[in-house]
């Protein structure tokens, strides 16, 4: 394996940690933008954060987190579509 590929290769644990913390940061950014009434970027960030958390939850096989994040992603996606159609 060449050194560039080896540099960019993450372990399963590192990938899970990256997804979890990236989801946290994106969701918090969405919350900050919501508190500042910056629309619709806040909704896009909530969608992205929920998707990252959903991917992480599937990877760690936590059904409660899968249900919460799938539900949130559905709610945010419906809201996004409705806002785009208005």
Backbone as XML, in Angstrom:
<?xml version="1.0"?>
<chain id="A" units="angstrom">
  <residue number="1" name="UNK">
    <atom name="N" x="0.857" y="-1.170" z="0.000"/>
    <atom name="CA" x="0.000" y="0.000" z="0.000"/>
    <atom name="C" x="0.905" y="1.235" z="0.000"/>
  </residue>
  <residue number="2" name="UNK">
    <atom name="N" x="0.618" y="2.176" z="-0.944"/>
    <atom name="CA" x="1.490" y="3.348" z="-0.967"/>
    <atom name="C" x="1.164" y="4.278" z="0.199"/>
  </residue>
  <residue number="3" name="UNK">
    <atom name="N" x="2.062" y="5.213" z="0.464"/>
    <atom name="CA" x="1.942" y="6.041" z="1.668"/>
    <atom name="C" x="0.749" y="6.994" z="1.614"/>
  </residue>
  <residue number="4" name="UNK">
    <atom name="N" x="0.343" y="7.443" z="0.424"/>
    <atom name="CA" x="-0.798" y="8.357" z="0.328"/>
    <atom name="C" x="-2.084" y="7.628" z="0.698"/>
  </residue>
  <residue number="5" name="UNK">
    <atom name="N" x="-2.293" y="6.437" z="0.167"/>
    <atom name="CA" x="-3.493" y="5.665" z="0.494"/>
    <atom name="C" x="-3.489" y="5.319" z="1.974"/>
  </residue>
  <residue number="6" name="UNK">
    <atom name="N" x="-2.350" y="4.946" z="2.502"/>
    <atom name="CA" x="-2.245" y="4.599" z="3.913"/>
    <atom name="C" x="-2.574" y="5.805" z="4.791"/>
  </residue>
  <residue number="7" name="UNK">
    <atom name="N" x="-2.167" y="7.007" z="4.365"/>
    <atom name="CA" x="-2.427" y="8.221" z="5.124"/>
    <atom name="C" x="-3.926" y="8.500" z="5.231"/>
  </residue>
  <residue number="8" name="UNK">
    <atom name="N" x="-4.669" y="8.253" z="4.149"/>
    <atom name="CA" x="-6.088" y="8.554" z="4.118"/>
    <atom name="C" x="-6.981" y="7.394" z="4.553"/>
  </residue>
  <residue number="9" name="UNK">
    <atom name="N" x="-6.402" y="6.296" z="4.983"/>
    <atom name="CA" x="-7.182" y="5.158" z="5.423"/>
    <atom name="C" x="-7.519" y="5.296" z="6.903"/>
  </residue>
  <residue number="10" name="UNK">
    <atom name="N" x="-8.805" y="5.185" z="7.211"/>
    <atom name="CA" x="-9.253" y="5.272" z="8.599"/>
    <atom name="C" x="-9.721" y="3.907" z="9.069"/>
  </residue>
  <residue number="11" name="UNK">
    <atom name="N" x="-9.529" y="3.634" z="10.335"/>
    <atom name="CA" x="-10.065" y="2.410" z="10.916"/>
    <atom name="C" x="-11.577" y="2.580" z="11.076"/>
  </residue>
  <residue number="12" name="UNK">
    <atom name="N" x="-12.266" y="1.491" z="11.338"/>
    <atom name="CA" x="-13.711" y="1.548" z="11.574"/>
    <atom name="C" x="-14.020" y="2.454" z="12.747"/>
  </residue>
  <residue number="13" name="UNK">
    <atom name="N" x="-13.263" y="2.336" z="13.795"/>
    <atom name="CA" x="-13.469" y="3.166" z="14.990"/>
    <atom name="C" x="-13.244" y="4.643" z="14.688"/>
  </residue>
  <residue number="14" name="UNK">
    <atom name="N" x="-12.217" y="4.958" z="13.905"/>
    <atom name="CA" x="-11.947" y="6.350" z="13.538"/>
    <atom name="C" x="-13.054" y="6.906" z="12.645"/>
  </residue>
  <residue number="15" name="UNK">
    <atom name="N" x="-13.546" y="6.092" z="11.721"/>
    <atom name="CA" x="-14.638" y="6.517" z="10.851"/>
    <atom name="C" x="-15.890" y="6.789" z="11.658"/>
  </residue>
  <residue number="16" name="UNK">
    <atom name="N" x="-16.230" y="5.902" z="12.584"/>
    <atom name="CA" x="-17.402" y="6.096" z="13.439"/>
    <atom name="C" x="-17.268" y="7.370" z="14.267"/>
  </residue>
  <residue number="17" name="UNK">
    <atom name="N" x="-16.095" y="7.599" z="14.826"/>
    <atom name="CA" x="-15.861" y="8.794" z="15.628"/>
    <atom name="C" x="-15.973" y="10.058" z="14.770"/>
  </residue>
  <residue number="18" name="UNK">
    <atom name="N" x="-15.429" y="10.009" z="13.574"/>
    <atom name="CA" x="-15.506" y="11.150" z="12.658"/>
    <atom name="C" x="-16.960" y="11.466" z="12.305"/>
  </residue>
  <residue number="19" name="UNK">
    <atom name="N" x="-17.737" y="10.445" z="11.966"/>
    <atom name="CA" x="-19.152" y="10.654" z="11.635"/>
    <atom name="C" x="-19.909" y="11.252" z="12.822"/>
  </residue>
  <residue number="20" name="UNK">
    <atom name="N" x="-19.674" y="10.715" z="14.005"/>
    <atom name="CA" x="-20.364" y="11.178" z="15.214"/>
    <atom name="C" x="-20.047" y="12.646" z="15.498"/>
  </residue>
  <residue number="21" name="UNK">
    <atom name="N" x="-18.780" y="13.021" z="15.472"/>
    <atom name="CA" x="-18.403" y="14.387" z="15.812"/>
    <atom name="C" x="-18.717" y="15.372" z="14.694"/>
  </residue>
  <residue number="22" name="UNK">
    <atom name="N" x="-18.641" y="14.933" z="13.468"/>
    <atom name="CA" x="-19.041" y="15.797" z="12.357"/>
    <atom name="C" x="-20.543" y="16.050" z="12.419"/>
  </residue>
  <residue number="23" name="UNK">
    <atom name="N" x="-21.320" y="15.006" z="12.718"/>
    <atom name="CA" x="-22.762" y="15.166" z="12.894"/>
    <atom name="C" x="-23.085" y="16.118" z="14.029"/>
  </residue>
  <residue number="24" name="UNK">
    <atom name="N" x="-22.339" y="16.023" z="15.114"/>
    <atom name="CA" x="-22.525" y="16.922" z="16.256"/>
    <atom name="C" x="-22.253" y="18.367" z="15.856"/>
  </residue>
  <residue number="25" name="UNK">
    <atom name="N" x="-21.130" y="18.605" z="15.191"/>
    <atom name="CA" x="-20.756" y="19.967" z="14.793"/>
    <atom name="C" x="-21.759" y="20.567" z="13.813"/>
  </residue>
  <residue number="26" name="UNK">
    <atom name="N" x="-22.191" y="19.776" z="12.838"/>
    <atom name="CA" x="-23.139" y="20.275" z="11.834"/>
    <atom name="C" x="-24.489" y="20.568" z="12.478"/>
  </residue>
  <residue number="27" name="UNK">
    <atom name="N" x="-24.951" y="19.696" z="13.370"/>
    <atom name="CA" x="-26.230" y="19.919" z="14.052"/>
    <atom name="C" x="-26.166" y="21.158" z="14.944"/>
  </residue>
  <residue number="28" name="UNK">
    <atom name="N" x="-25.071" y="21.336" z="15.665"/>
    <atom name="CA" x="-24.919" y="22.536" z="16.490"/>
    <atom name="C" x="-24.862" y="23.802" z="15.636"/>
  </residue>
  <residue number="29" name="UNK">
    <atom name="N" x="-24.218" y="23.724" z="14.494"/>
    <atom name="CA" x="-24.190" y="24.877" z="13.582"/>
    <atom name="C" x="-25.603" y="25.203" z="13.108"/>
  </residue>
  <residue number="30" name="UNK">
    <atom name="N" x="-26.395" y="24.175" z="12.825"/>
    <atom name="CA" x="-27.789" y="24.391" z="12.445"/>
    <atom name="C" x="-28.574" y="25.062" z="13.563"/>
  </residue>
  <residue number="31" name="UNK">
    <atom name="N" x="-28.325" y="24.664" z="14.796"/>
    <atom name="CA" x="-29.010" y="25.271" z="15.941"/>
    <atom name="C" x="-28.610" y="26.736" z="16.114"/>
  </residue>
  <residue number="32" name="UNK">
    <atom name="N" x="-27.331" y="27.040" z="15.925"/>
    <atom name="CA" x="-26.871" y="28.428" z="16.016"/>
    <atom name="C" x="-27.556" y="29.271" z="14.945"/>
  </residue>
  <residue number="33" name="UNK">
    <atom name="N" x="-27.604" y="28.763" z="13.719"/>
    <atom name="CA" x="-28.248" y="29.511" z="12.643"/>
    <atom name="C" x="-29.743" y="29.673" z="12.887"/>
  </residue>
  <residue number="34" name="UNK">
    <atom name="N" x="-30.372" y="28.681" z="13.509"/>
    <atom name="CA" x="-31.787" y="28.807" z="13.859"/>
    <atom name="C" x="-31.981" y="29.918" z="14.883"/>
  </residue>
  <residue number="35" name="UNK">
    <atom name="N" x="-31.109" y="29.982" z="15.874"/>
    <atom name="CA" x="-31.233" y="31.024" z="16.900"/>
    <atom name="C" x="-30.989" y="32.411" z="16.321"/>
  </residue>
  <residue number="36" name="UNK">
    <atom name="N" x="-30.257" y="32.476" z="15.221"/>
    <atom name="CA" x="-29.998" y="33.759" z="14.560"/>
    <atom name="C" x="-30.982" y="34.032" z="13.425"/>
  </residue>
  <residue number="37" name="UNK">
    <atom name="N" x="-31.963" y="33.127" z="13.259"/>
    <atom name="CA" x="-32.996" y="33.241" z="12.217"/>
    <atom name="C" x="-32.392" y="33.319" z="10.818"/>
  </residue>
  <residue number="38" name="UNK">
    <atom name="N" x="-31.400" y="32.480" z="10.571"/>
    <atom name="CA" x="-30.775" y="32.416" z="9.251"/>
    <atom name="C" x="-31.354" y="31.216" z="8.516"/>
  </residue>
  <residue number="39" name="UNK">
    <atom name="N" x="-32.341" y="31.519" z="7.681"/>
    <atom name="CA" x="-33.050" y="30.484" z="6.928"/>
    <atom name="C" x="-32.663" y="30.564" z="5.462"/>
  </residue>
  <residue number="40" name="UNK">
    <atom name="N" x="-32.659" y="29.552" z="4.690"/>
    <atom name="CA" x="-32.941" y="28.152" z="4.984"/>
    <atom name="C" x="-31.691" y="27.335" z="5.278"/>
  </residue>
  <residue number="41" name="UNK">
    <atom name="N" x="-30.551" y="28.002" z="5.424"/>
    <atom name="CA" x="-29.294" y="27.278" z="5.646"/>
    <atom name="C" x="-29.373" y="26.424" z="6.906"/>
  </residue>
  <residue number="42" name="UNK">
    <atom name="N" x="-30.071" y="26.924" z="7.928"/>
    <atom name="CA" x="-30.186" y="26.154" z="9.168"/>
    <atom name="C" x="-30.853" y="24.803" z="8.927"/>
  </residue>
  <residue number="43" name="UNK">
    <atom name="N" x="-31.873" y="24.783" z="8.090"/>
    <atom name="CA" x="-32.579" y="23.530" z="7.796"/>
    <atom name="C" x="-31.674" y="22.577" z="7.013"/>
  </residue>
  <residue number="44" name="UNK">
    <atom name="N" x="-30.900" y="23.115" z="6.098"/>
    <atom name="CA" x="-29.968" y="22.267" z="5.339"/>
    <atom name="C" x="-28.946" y="21.631" z="6.278"/>
  </residue>
  <residue number="45" name="UNK">
    <atom name="N" x="-28.468" y="22.406" z="7.244"/>
    <atom name="CA" x="-27.504" y="21.851" z="8.201"/>
    <atom name="C" x="-28.151" y="20.793" z="9.091"/>
  </residue>
  <residue number="46" name="UNK">
    <atom name="N" x="-29.406" y="21.024" z="9.502"/>
    <atom name="CA" x="-30.097" y="19.998" z="10.291"/>
    <atom name="C" x="-30.268" y="18.714" z="9.476"/>
  </residue>
  <residue number="47" name="UNK">
    <atom name="N" x="-30.584" y="18.850" z="8.190"/>
    <atom name="CA" x="-30.686" y="17.670" z="7.325"/>
    <atom name="C" x="-29.350" y="16.937" z="7.258"/>
  </residue>
  <residue number="48" name="UNK">
    <atom name="N" x="-28.278" y="17.681" z="7.039"/>
    <atom name="CA" x="-26.950" y="17.066" z="6.941"/>
    <atom name="C" x="-26.540" y="16.416" z="8.261"/>
  </residue>
  <residue number="49" name="UNK">
    <atom name="N" x="-26.796" y="17.088" z="9.376"/>
    <atom name="CA" x="-26.464" y="16.528" z="10.688"/>
    <atom name="C" x="-27.238" y="15.259" z="10.973"/>
  </residue>
  <residue number="50" name="UNK">
    <atom name="N" x="-28.532" y="15.258" z="10.660"/>
    <atom name="CA" x="-29.350" y="14.056" z="10.865"/>
    <atom name="C" x="-28.876" y="12.911" z="9.988"/>
  </residue>
  <residue number="51" name="UNK">
    <atom name="N" x="-28.500" y="13.222" z="8.758"/>
    <atom name="CA" x="-28.001" y="12.182" z="7.856"/>
    <atom name="C" x="-26.698" y="11.588" z="8.387"/>
  </residue>
  <residue number="52" name="UNK">
    <atom name="N" x="-25.794" y="12.439" z="8.856"/>
    <atom name="CA" x="-24.529" y="11.938" z="9.417"/>
    <atom name="C" x="-24.783" y="11.062" z="10.643"/>
  </residue>
  <residue number="53" name="UNK">
    <atom name="N" x="-25.680" y="11.514" z="11.527"/>
    <atom name="CA" x="-26.006" y="10.716" z="12.703"/>
    <atom name="C" x="-26.707" y="9.411" z="12.321"/>
  </residue>
  <residue number="54" name="UNK">
    <atom name="N" x="-27.538" y="9.444" z="11.286"/>
    <atom name="CA" x="-28.210" y="8.226" z="10.834"/>
    <atom name="C" x="-27.191" y="7.221" z="10.294"/>
  </residue>
  <residue number="55" name="UNK">
    <atom name="N" x="-26.258" y="7.687" z="9.512"/>
    <atom name="CA" x="-25.208" y="6.806" z="8.989"/>
    <atom name="C" x="-24.417" y="6.198" z="10.146"/>
  </residue>
  <residue number="56" name="UNK">
    <atom name="N" x="-24.059" y="7.025" z="11.121"/>
    <atom name="CA" x="-23.316" y="6.542" z="12.283"/>
    <atom name="C" x="-24.139" y="5.523" z="13.067"/>
  </residue>
  <residue number="57" name="UNK">
    <atom name="N" x="-25.428" y="5.810" z="13.276"/>
    <atom name="CA" x="-26.290" y="4.901" z="14.037"/>
    <atom name="C" x="-26.427" y="3.548" z="13.343"/>
  </residue>
  <residue number="58" name="UNK">
    <atom name="N" x="-26.532" y="3.569" z="12.019"/>
    <atom name="CA" x="-26.608" y="2.305" z="11.266"/>
    <atom name="C" x="-25.303" y="1.532" z="11.424"/>
  </residue>
  <residue number="59" name="UNK">
    <atom name="N" x="-24.182" y="2.247" z="11.340"/>
    <atom name="CA" x="-22.880" y="1.584" z="11.462"/>
    <atom name="C" x="-22.693" y="0.930" z="12.828"/>
  </residue>
  <residue number="60" name="UNK">
    <atom name="N" x="-23.191" y="1.583" z="13.909"/>
    <atom name="CA" x="-23.019" y="1.004" z="15.237"/>
    <atom name="C" x="-24.206" y="0.133" z="15.643"/>
  </residue>
  <residue number="61" name="UNK">
    <atom name="N" x="-25.202" y="0.047" z="14.772"/>
    <atom name="CA" x="-26.381" y="-0.812" z="14.963"/>
    <atom name="C" x="-27.170" y="-0.462" z="16.233"/>
  </residue>
  <residue number="62" name="UNK">
    <atom name="N" x="-27.425" y="0.830" z="16.432"/>
    <atom name="CA" x="-28.212" y="1.285" z="17.576"/>
    <atom name="C" x="-29.604" y="1.666" z="17.074"/>
  </residue>
  <residue number="63" name="UNK">
    <atom name="N" x="-30.579" y="0.792" z="17.327"/>
    <atom name="CA" x="-31.909" y="0.977" z="16.744"/>
    <atom name="C" x="-32.617" y="2.227" z="17.270"/>
  </residue>
  <residue number="64" name="UNK">
    <atom name="N" x="-32.407" y="2.600" z="18.504"/>
    <atom name="CA" x="-33.035" y="3.819" z="19.024"/>
    <atom name="C" x="-32.506" y="5.051" z="18.292"/>
  </residue>
  <residue number="65" name="UNK">
    <atom name="N" x="-31.204" y="5.117" z="18.085"/>
    <atom name="CA" x="-30.628" y="6.241" z="17.353"/>
    <atom name="C" x="-31.043" y="6.228" z="15.884"/>
  </residue>
  <residue number="66" name="UNK">
    <atom name="N" x="-31.166" y="5.048" z="15.312"/>
    <atom name="CA" x="-31.640" y="4.947" z="13.927"/>
    <atom name="C" x="-33.050" y="5.516" z="13.824"/>
  </residue>
  <residue number="67" name="UNK">
    <atom name="N" x="-33.931" y="5.141" z="14.763"/>
    <atom name="CA" x="-35.318" y="5.612" z="14.733"/>
    <atom name="C" x="-35.384" y="7.127" z="14.901"/>
  </residue>
  <residue number="68" name="UNK">
    <atom name="N" x="-34.652" y="7.673" z="15.863"/>
    <atom name="CA" x="-34.681" y="9.113" z="16.106"/>
    <atom name="C" x="-34.163" y="9.882" z="14.891"/>
  </residue>
  <residue number="69" name="UNK">
    <atom name="N" x="-33.029" y="9.463" z="14.368"/>
    <atom name="CA" x="-32.432" y="10.215" z="13.273"/>
    <atom name="C" x="-33.151" y="10.010" z="11.956"/>
  </residue>
  <residue number="70" name="UNK">
    <atom name="N" x="-33.713" y="8.843" z="11.726"/>
    <atom name="CA" x="-34.535" y="8.647" z="10.528"/>
    <atom name="C" x="-35.792" y="9.508" z="10.614"/>
  </residue>
  <residue number="71" name="UNK">
    <atom name="N" x="-36.385" y="9.579" z="11.806"/>
    <atom name="CA" x="-37.559" y="10.428" z="11.995"/>
    <atom name="C" x="-37.235" y="11.895" z="11.799"/>
  </residue>
  <residue number="72" name="UNK">
    <atom name="N" x="-36.145" y="12.356" z="12.404"/>
    <atom name="CA" x="-35.747" y="13.758" z="12.248"/>
    <atom name="C" x="-35.421" y="14.087" z="10.799"/>
  </residue>
  <residue number="73" name="UNK">
    <atom name="N" x="-34.709" y="13.193" z="10.141"/>
    <atom name="CA" x="-34.358" y="13.436" z="8.743"/>
    <atom name="C" x="-35.610" y="13.521" z="7.882"/>
  </residue>
  <residue number="74" name="UNK">
    <atom name="N" x="-36.587" y="12.676" z="8.152"/>
    <atom name="CA" x="-37.848" y="12.718" z="7.406"/>
    <atom name="C" x="-38.561" y="14.045" z="7.647"/>
  </residue>
  <residue number="75" name="UNK">
    <atom name="N" x="-38.653" y="14.455" z="8.898"/>
    <atom name="CA" x="-39.313" y="15.723" z="9.231"/>
    <atom name="C" x="-38.599" y="16.897" z="8.566"/>
  </residue>
  <residue number="76" name="UNK">
    <atom name="N" x="-37.282" y="16.949" z="8.683"/>
    <atom name="CA" x="-36.521" y="18.048" z="8.079"/>
    <atom name="C" x="-36.635" y="18.033" z="6.558"/>
  </residue>
  <residue number="77" name="UNK">
    <atom name="N" x="-36.601" y="16.854" z="5.956"/>
    <atom name="CA" x="-36.687" y="16.745" z="4.495"/>
    <atom name="C" x="-38.051" y="17.215" z="4.001"/>
  </residue>
  <residue number="78" name="UNK">
    <atom name="N" x="-39.115" y="16.822" z="4.674"/>
    <atom name="CA" x="-40.453" y="17.265" z="4.285"/>
    <atom name="C" x="-40.546" y="18.789" z="4.402"/>
  </residue>
  <residue number="79" name="UNK">
    <atom name="N" x="-40.023" y="19.333" z="5.476"/>
    <atom name="CA" x="-40.019" y="20.786" z="5.654"/>
    <atom name="C" x="-39.230" y="21.490" z="4.567"/>
  </residue>
  <residue number="80" name="UNK">
    <atom name="N" x="-38.093" y="20.912" z="4.182"/>
    <atom name="CA" x="-37.274" y="21.503" z="3.131"/>
    <atom name="C" x="-38.013" y="21.508" z="1.798"/>
  </residue>
  <residue number="81" name="UNK">
    <atom name="N" x="-38.635" y="20.375" z="1.478"/>
    <atom name="CA" x="-39.380" y="20.284" z="0.211"/>
    <atom name="C" x="-40.539" y="21.277" z="0.205"/>
  </residue>
  <residue number="82" name="UNK">
    <atom name="N" x="-41.273" y="21.361" z="1.306"/>
    <atom name="CA" x="-42.404" y="22.297" z="1.387"/>
    <atom name="C" x="-41.920" y="23.741" z="1.231"/>
  </residue>
  <residue number="83" name="UNK">
    <atom name="N" x="-40.779" y="24.070" z="1.847"/>
    <atom name="CA" x="-40.255" y="25.428" z="1.747"/>
    <atom name="C" x="-39.808" y="25.745" z="0.324"/>
  </residue>
  <residue number="84" name="UNK">
    <atom name="N" x="-39.239" y="24.756" z="-0.345"/>
    <atom name="CA" x="-38.784" y="24.977" z="-1.723"/>
    <atom name="C" x="-39.951" y="25.115" z="-2.689"/>
  </residue>
  <residue number="85" name="UNK">
    <atom name="N" x="-41.069" y="24.470" z="-2.370"/>
    <atom name="CA" x="-42.239" y="24.536" z="-3.248"/>
    <atom name="C" x="-43.078" y="25.799" z="-3.017"/>
  </residue>
  <residue number="86" name="UNK">
    <atom name="N" x="-42.861" y="26.473" z="-1.907"/>
    <atom name="CA" x="-43.659" y="27.675" z="-1.587"/>
    <atom name="C" x="-43.178" y="28.890" z="-2.339"/>
  </residue>
</chain>
